[in-house]
């Protein structure tokens, strides 16, 4: 990110805001056009009309908008250049040889100057007619935000090792080079996932969908990364290895948090094995239809609902990603439970969720067969869950790592 050209920020009404996104009444507006292929029943009609009125999008000479058509790199760069009203500190020219004389050359150069596009990402040319992927879109948008404001630049840094709340993050995983951009794009709500909770990194975006995204970018005026609750959660999971402070009413008693205990060994008291904690994810389902926590869809299903709502107390679920290293032949669930009987660590998640999102949880049966292929040096990475009474006061739980550090949690 250091090589991105920074956007000159404007001072409006004594407050520091994004000079990139000043969408007040000063934007030149095009006349609203009725497109023959965008009926009143079209899901994105209002967004398309607004994007055209503000001058971001244009229709075609035959009176159509083509809402289902995909968007190329050149087109999206031009759209961002139109949306961004800031003034670059340094203008860019002739940045891509394959854009000389191309209709988008000036606007692509402007998008580069504003920090949306990193020239180094395209060493073999920009290839303007290439359909842009959602991964690229997320990177351009997030890079532009980071170029405009240090808080977003820090958000990119904070989320490099976070768990991104999309299906692909669980399986097959998202690299550190891609994760931050998706985190910022989703954490701000500028881009959203699909109904199956995937992000679709290699998928493309239609003109109708892009009109919605552009209007969301427009609404970013004056907002800081820290003002987005979802992004704050994702940042905490990257930095503190947990969203515990954002979701639960519990506090840490020792001044340590999960980042102090993450990636450290915890030997079972019965010496049957050991465990390493990677992440701790909390979800508050006390209002079942409006669960607190961006990770809720990946750990809750309707099969929990009847049990949860019949329980006499309001509970908070804490999910943990751990690696278990068996240290004895025939290691089973009793060895695990007895070795960690007074610890923070929990039990199996719903199998249908593990299968749906591609992660592993503890087996319900045949545990010896499950653990047979693992050892003290080759462990199994799984997700587990434990439930806590949100109204509990005093010491709630805790554990110690082999090096003497650890975590203690209490209710206020």
C-alpha positions as CSV (number, residue, x, y, z in Angstrom):
1,X,0.0,0.0,0.0
2,X,2.9,2.3,0.5
3,X,3.3,2.9,-3.2
4,X,-0.2,4.2,-3.7
5,X,-0.6,7.9,-4.4
6,X,-2.5,9.5,-1.6
7,X,-5.6,11.5,-2.2
8,X,-5.7,15.1,-1.1
9,X,-8.2,15.3,1.7
10,X,-10.6,18.2,2.1
11,X,-11.7,20.0,5.2
12,X,-15.4,20.6,5.1
13,X,-17.2,22.3,7.9
14,X,-14.1,21.9,10.2
15,X,-14.3,18.1,9.9
16,X,-11.9,15.8,8.0
17,X,-13.8,13.9,5.4
18,X,-13.1,11.9,2.3
19,X,-12.4,14.3,-0.5
20,X,-13.0,11.3,-2.7
21,X,-16.7,11.0,-1.9
22,X,-18.3,14.4,-1.4
23,X,-21.7,13.5,-2.8
24,X,-23.7,16.5,-1.8
25,X,-25.8,18.6,-4.1
26,X,-22.9,19.8,-6.1
27,X,-22.6,16.7,-8.3
28,X,-23.6,17.4,-11.9
29,X,-26.6,15.3,-12.6
30,X,-27.8,13.7,-15.8
31,X,-31.5,13.6,-16.6
32,X,-33.2,10.5,-15.4
33,X,-33.8,8.2,-18.3
34,X,-36.4,5.4,-18.5
35,X,-34.6,2.4,-19.9
36,X,-36.7,-0.1,-21.8
37,X,-34.9,-3.0,-20.3
38,X,-35.2,-1.8,-16.7
39,X,-38.9,-2.1,-15.8
40,X,-40.3,-0.7,-12.6
41,X,-40.3,-4.3,-11.2
42,X,-36.5,-4.6,-11.6
43,X,-34.8,-5.2,-8.3
44,X,-32.1,-2.5,-8.9
45,X,-34.2,0.1,-10.8
46,X,-33.9,2.7,-8.0
47,X,-30.2,2.2,-7.8
48,X,-29.7,2.3,-11.6
49,X,-31.8,5.5,-11.8
50,X,-29.8,7.1,-9.0
51,X,-26.4,6.1,-10.5
52,X,-27.4,7.5,-13.9
53,X,-28.8,10.7,-12.4
54,X,-25.5,11.3,-10.6
55,X,-23.6,10.8,-13.8
56,X,-21.8,7.7,-12.8
57,X,-23.4,5.4,-15.4
58,X,-24.7,6.1,-18.9
59,X,-27.2,4.1,-20.9
60,X,-26.8,2.9,-24.5
61,X,-27.9,4.7,-27.7
62,X,-30.6,2.1,-28.3
63,X,-32.4,3.2,-25.0
64,X,-31.2,0.2,-23.0
65,X,-29.1,0.0,-19.8
66,X,-28.2,-3.7,-20.1
67,X,-28.5,-4.4,-16.4
68,X,-27.4,-8.0,-16.7
69,X,-24.2,-7.2,-18.7
70,X,-20.8,-7.7,-17.0
71,X,-18.4,-4.9,-16.3
72,X,-14.8,-4.7,-17.7
73,X,-11.7,-3.4,-15.9
74,X,-11.8,-0.3,-18.1
75,X,-15.5,0.3,-17.3
76,X,-15.1,-0.1,-13.5
77,X,-12.0,2.1,-13.4
78,X,-14.0,4.8,-15.3
79,X,-16.9,4.4,-12.9
80,X,-14.6,4.8,-9.9
81,X,-12.9,7.8,-11.5
82,X,-16.4,9.4,-11.9
83,X,-17.4,8.6,-8.3
84,X,-14.2,10.0,-6.8
85,X,-14.3,13.8,-6.7
86,X,-11.0,14.2,-4.8
87,X,-7.9,15.8,-6.3
88,X,-4.8,13.5,-6.5
89,X,-1.6,14.8,-5.1
90,X,0.2,13.7,-8.2
91,X,-1.5,12.9,-11.5
92,X,-0.6,9.8,-13.5
93,X,-0.2,9.6,-17.2
94,X,0.6,6.8,-19.7
95,X,0.6,4.2,-16.9
96,X,-0.4,1.3,-19.1
97,X,1.0,1.0,-22.6
98,X,-2.0,-1.0,-23.8
99,X,-4.3,2.0,-23.0
100,X,-2.7,4.5,-25.4
101,X,-5.6,5.9,-27.3
102,X,-8.2,3.8,-25.5
103,X,-11.5,5.5,-24.6
104,X,-10.8,4.8,-20.9
105,X,-7.2,6.0,-20.8
106,X,-7.8,9.3,-18.9
107,X,-10.2,7.8,-16.4
108,X,-7.9,4.8,-15.7
109,X,-5.0,7.1,-15.1
110,X,-7.2,9.1,-12.7
111,X,-8.2,5.9,-10.9
112,X,-4.5,5.0,-10.5
113,X,-3.7,8.5,-9.2
114,X,-6.5,8.2,-6.6
115,X,-5.0,4.9,-5.3
116,X,-7.7,2.5,-6.5
117,X,-5.4,0.6,-8.9
118,X,-1.9,-0.5,-8.3
119,X,0.1,-0.5,-11.5
120,X,2.3,-3.3,-10.2
121,X,-0.7,-5.7,-10.2
122,X,-0.7,-5.6,-14.0
123,X,2.9,-6.1,-15.2
124,X,1.7,-7.5,-18.5
125,X,-0.7,-4.6,-19.3
126,X,-4.1,-3.5,-18.0
127,X,-6.0,-5.5,-20.6
128,X,-9.0,-3.1,-20.4
129,X,-11.6,-5.4,-22.0
130,X,-11.0,-8.1,-19.4
131,X,-14.1,-8.7,-17.3
132,X,-13.3,-7.6,-13.7
133,X,-13.7,-10.1,-11.0
134,X,-15.2,-9.5,-7.6
135,X,-11.8,-10.0,-6.0
136,X,-10.4,-7.2,-8.1
137,X,-13.4,-5.0,-7.3
138,X,-12.9,-5.5,-3.6
139,X,-9.2,-4.7,-3.9
140,X,-9.7,-1.5,-6.0
141,X,-12.4,-0.2,-3.6
142,X,-10.5,-1.0,-0.4
143,X,-7.2,0.4,-1.9
144,X,-9.0,3.6,-2.7
145,X,-10.4,3.9,0.8
146,X,-6.9,3.2,2.3
147,X,-5.3,5.8,0.0
148,X,-7.8,8.4,1.2
149,X,-7.7,7.7,4.9
150,X,-5.1,6.2,7.3
151,X,-7.8,4.4,9.4
152,X,-8.7,2.3,6.4
153,X,-5.0,1.7,5.6
154,X,-4.7,0.3,9.2
155,X,-7.8,-1.8,8.7
156,X,-6.1,-3.5,5.8
157,X,-3.1,-4.3,8.0
158,X,-5.3,-5.5,10.9
159,X,-7.2,-8.0,8.8
160,X,-4.4,-9.8,7.1
161,X,-4.6,-12.8,9.3
162,X,-8.3,-12.5,10.3
163,X,-11.1,-14.9,9.5
164,X,-13.1,-13.3,6.8
165,X,-16.9,-14.0,7.2
166,X,-17.3,-15.8,3.9
167,X,-17.6,-19.5,3.0
168,X,-14.2,-19.5,1.1
169,X,-12.4,-18.5,4.3
170,X,-13.2,-21.9,5.9
171,X,-12.5,-23.9,2.8
172,X,-10.2,-23.7,0.8
173,X,-9.1,-20.6,2.7
174,X,-8.2,-17.1,1.6
175,X,-4.6,-15.9,1.4
176,X,-3.3,-13.0,3.4
177,X,-2.7,-11.1,0.1
178,X,-6.5,-11.2,-0.6
179,X,-8.2,-11.3,2.8
180,X,-7.8,-7.6,3.8
181,X,-9.5,-6.2,0.7
182,X,-12.4,-8.5,1.1
183,X,-12.6,-7.7,4.8
184,X,-12.8,-4.0,4.2
185,X,-15.3,-4.3,1.2
186,X,-17.6,-6.5,3.3
187,X,-17.0,-5.0,6.7
188,X,-18.2,-1.6,5.3
189,X,-21.1,-3.2,3.5
190,X,-20.0,-1.9,0.1
191,X,-19.9,-5.4,-1.1
192,X,-21.9,-8.3,0.2
193,X,-21.8,-12.1,-0.2
194,X,-24.2,-14.5,-1.9
195,X,-27.1,-16.4,-0.3
196,X,-24.8,-19.4,0.3
197,X,-22.5,-17.0,2.3
198,X,-19.7,-17.2,-0.3
199,X,-18.0,-14.1,-1.7
200,X,-17.3,-15.4,-5.2
201,X,-13.8,-14.2,-5.6
202,X,-13.6,-15.2,-9.3
203,X,-17.2,-14.3,-10.1
204,X,-18.1,-11.2,-12.1
205,X,-20.6,-8.4,-11.4
206,X,-23.4,-7.0,-13.5
207,X,-24.1,-3.4,-14.3
208,X,-27.1,-3.5,-12.1
209,X,-25.1,-4.8,-9.2
210,X,-22.3,-2.3,-9.8
211,X,-24.8,0.6,-9.6
212,X,-25.7,-0.5,-6.1
213,X,-22.0,-0.7,-5.2
214,X,-21.3,2.8,-6.5
215,X,-24.0,4.3,-4.4
216,X,-22.7,2.6,-1.3
217,X,-19.2,4.1,-2.1
218,X,-20.9,7.4,-2.4
219,X,-22.4,7.0,1.1
220,X,-18.9,6.6,2.6
221,X,-18.4,10.3,2.8
222,X,-16.9,11.3,6.2
223,X,-16.9,7.8,7.6
224,X,-13.9,6.1,9.3
225,X,-13.1,2.4,9.3
226,X,-13.7,2.3,13.1
227,X,-17.4,3.4,12.6
228,X,-18.3,0.0,11.1
229,X,-19.3,-2.6,13.6
230,X,-18.8,-5.5,11.3
231,X,-15.3,-4.3,10.2
232,X,-14.3,-3.8,13.9
233,X,-15.2,-7.4,14.6
234,X,-13.1,-8.7,11.7
235,X,-10.2,-6.4,12.7
236,X,-10.3,-7.7,16.3
237,X,-10.2,-11.3,15.1
238,X,-7.1,-10.4,13.1
239,X,-5.3,-8.5,15.9
240,X,-6.6,-10.0,19.2
241,X,-7.6,-13.4,17.6
242,X,-11.1,-12.9,18.9
243,X,-14.2,-10.7,18.7
244,X,-14.8,-11.4,22.4
245,X,-14.8,-7.8,23.5
246,X,-17.2,-6.7,20.8
247,X,-19.8,-9.4,21.4
248,X,-19.8,-10.7,25.0
249,X,-20.4,-9.0,28.3
250,X,-17.3,-10.7,29.7
251,X,-13.9,-9.2,30.5
252,X,-10.4,-10.5,31.0
253,X,-9.0,-10.6,34.5
254,X,-5.3,-10.7,33.9
255,X,-4.9,-8.0,31.3
256,X,-4.3,-10.7,28.7
257,X,-6.5,-11.5,25.8
258,X,-6.6,-14.4,23.3
259,X,-3.7,-12.9,21.3
260,X,-1.5,-13.7,24.2
261,X,-2.5,-17.4,24.2
262,X,-2.9,-17.9,20.5
263,X,-0.6,-20.4,18.8
264,X,0.7,-21.7,22.2
265,X,0.6,-25.3,23.4
266,X,-1.8,-26.5,26.1
267,X,-0.9,-30.0,27.4
268,X,-3.9,-32.0,28.7
269,X,-3.8,-32.7,32.4
270,X,-4.0,-36.5,31.7
271,X,-1.0,-36.2,29.3
272,X,-3.1,-37.9,26.5
273,X,-2.5,-35.1,24.1
274,X,-2.3,-31.3,23.7
275,X,-4.0,-28.5,22.0
276,X,-3.2,-25.2,20.3
277,X,-5.8,-22.4,20.1
278,X,-6.0,-20.3,16.9
279,X,-9.1,-18.2,17.1
280,X,-12.1,-17.5,19.4
281,X,-15.3,-16.3,17.8
282,X,-18.3,-15.2,19.9
283,X,-21.9,-14.9,18.7
284,X,-24.8,-13.5,20.8
285,X,-28.0,-15.2,19.7
286,X,-30.2,-13.8,22.5
287,X,-32.4,-12.2,19.8
288,X,-32.5,-15.2,17.5
289,X,-33.6,-13.5,14.4
290,X,-31.0,-10.7,14.8
291,X,-27.9,-12.4,16.1
292,X,-25.0,-10.2,17.1
293,X,-21.9,-11.2,15.2
294,X,-20.9,-11.3,11.6
295,X,-19.9,-14.9,11.9
296,X,-23.3,-16.2,13.1
297,X,-24.3,-17.8,9.7
298,X,-21.3,-20.1,9.8
299,X,-22.0,-21.6,13.2
300,X,-25.8,-21.5,13.7
301,X,-28.6,-23.4,12.1
302,X,-32.3,-23.7,12.7
303,X,-31.6,-27.0,14.4
304,X,-30.2,-25.0,17.4
305,X,-33.3,-22.9,17.7
306,X,-35.7,-25.1,19.5
307,X,-33.0,-26.1,22.1
308,X,-31.8,-22.6,22.6
309,X,-35.2,-21.0,23.0
310,X,-36.3,-23.6,25.5
311,X,-33.2,-23.0,27.7
312,X,-34.1,-21.1,30.8
313,X,-31.1,-18.7,30.5
314,X,-29.8,-16.5,27.7
315,X,-26.6,-18.0,26.5
316,X,-23.7,-16.7,24.4
317,X,-21.9,-19.1,22.1
318,X,-18.2,-19.1,21.9
319,X,-16.6,-21.0,19.0
320,X,-12.9,-21.9,18.9
321,X,-10.6,-23.0,16.2
322,X,-8.0,-25.4,17.7
323,X,-5.6,-28.1,16.7
324,X,-5.6,-31.2,18.8
325,X,-2.5,-33.4,18.9
326,X,-3.2,-36.9,20.3
327,X,-0.4,-38.4,22.3
328,X,-1.6,-41.9,23.0
329,X,-2.9,-44.8,21.0
330,X,-6.6,-45.0,20.9
331,X,-7.1,-41.3,21.8
332,X,-10.8,-40.6,22.2
333,X,-13.3,-38.0,23.3
334,X,-13.0,-39.1,27.0
335,X,-9.3,-38.3,26.9
336,X,-10.1,-34.9,25.4
337,X,-12.9,-34.1,27.9
338,X,-11.0,-35.3,31.0
339,X,-7.8,-33.7,30.0
340,X,-9.5,-30.3,29.7
341,X,-12.3,-30.7,32.2
342,X,-11.8,-27.3,33.9
343,X,-10.8,-25.4,30.8
344,X,-12.4,-23.0,28.4
345,X,-12.7,-25.5,25.5
346,X,-15.9,-26.9,24.3
347,X,-17.7,-29.7,22.3
348,X,-18.8,-30.6,18.8
349,X,-20.7,-28.2,16.5
350,X,-23.6,-29.2,14.3
351,X,-22.3,-31.6,11.6
352,X,-24.5,-30.2,8.9
353,X,-22.9,-26.8,9.3
354,X,-19.4,-28.3,9.3
355,X,-20.2,-30.1,6.1
356,X,-21.9,-27.0,4.5
357,X,-19.0,-24.7,5.1
358,X,-16.1,-27.1,4.8
359,X,-14.7,-27.1,8.3
360,X,-14.1,-29.9,10.7
361,X,-15.5,-30.4,14.2
362,X,-15.3,-33.1,16.9
363,X,-16.9,-36.5,15.9
364,X,-20.1,-37.6,17.7
365,X,-18.9,-41.2,17.5
366,X,-16.0,-43.4,16.4
367,X,-13.6,-40.9,17.9
368,X,-10.7,-43.5,17.9
369,X,-11.0,-43.9,14.2
370,X,-11.2,-40.1,13.7
371,X,-8.0,-39.4,15.7
372,X,-6.1,-42.5,14.5
373,X,-4.3,-40.8,11.6
374,X,-3.1,-37.9,13.8
375,X,-0.2,-37.7,16.3
376,X,1.6,-35.4,18.7
377,X,3.3,-33.8,15.7
378,X,0.5,-34.0,13.1
379,X,-2.7,-32.7,14.6
380,X,-6.2,-32.1,13.4
381,X,-7.6,-28.6,13.1
382,X,-11.2,-28.4,14.2
383,X,-14.0,-26.0,15.5
384,X,-15.6,-26.5,18.9
385,X,-18.3,-24.6,20.8
386,X,-19.0,-23.8,24.5
387,X,-22.0,-21.9,25.8
388,X,-22.0,-19.3,28.6
389,X,-24.7,-17.6,30.6
390,X,-24.6,-14.0,29.6
391,X,-25.8,-12.9,33.1
392,X,-23.1,-14.8,35.0
393,X,-21.0,-12.8,37.4
394,X,-17.5,-13.6,38.6
395,X,-15.0,-16.0,37.1
396,X,-16.5,-17.6,34.0
397,X,-13.6,-19.7,32.5
398,X,-10.0,-19.8,31.8
399,X,-7.0,-21.8,30.7
400,X,-3.2,-21.8,31.0
401,X,-0.7,-22.5,28.2
402,X,2.4,-24.5,28.8
403,X,4.6,-21.4,29.0
404,X,2.6,-20.0,31.9
405,X,0.4,-17.5,30.1
406,X,-3.2,-17.9,29.4
407,X,-6.6,-16.3,29.8
408,X,-9.1,-15.8,32.6
409,X,-12.6,-14.4,31.9
410,X,-15.2,-13.1,34.3
411,X,-18.7,-11.6,34.1
412,X,-19.3,-8.1,35.2
